[in-house]
Amino acid sequence: VIYTYGWEGAMSGGALMTTDMEIVEDAYTAALGVKTTPFTLNGTKSECNAKIKAACEKVEQTLKNEVFDFNADFVIREQSSNQIVYSCTFKQGSNLF
């Protein structure tokens, strides 16, 4: 199953925006075990979607107390249907939860 990841929506932020976005993206790619987009996971669509959700939940737990200097949505889509499998909204000056 082929997926893409990246930032969507209106993006804005302060001086640390680029650095903070790189930190977040690196956390997701490390958890997923991928380096580029698009990326491929082996298994059924259901199994692969579950792997993505589990990896992203770990990232959320890791980042939950961090405060970032940007506004943007990190999104993972299943490429053939363009369906959003995972999305997380980051809001400047506040943590995830």
Buried (B, 14 or more C-beta within 10 A) or exposed (E): BEBBBEBBEEEEBEEEBEEBBEEBBEBBBBBBEBEEBEBEBEEEBEEBBEBBEEBBEBBBEEBEEEEBBBBBBBBBBBBEEEEEBBEBEBEBEEEBE
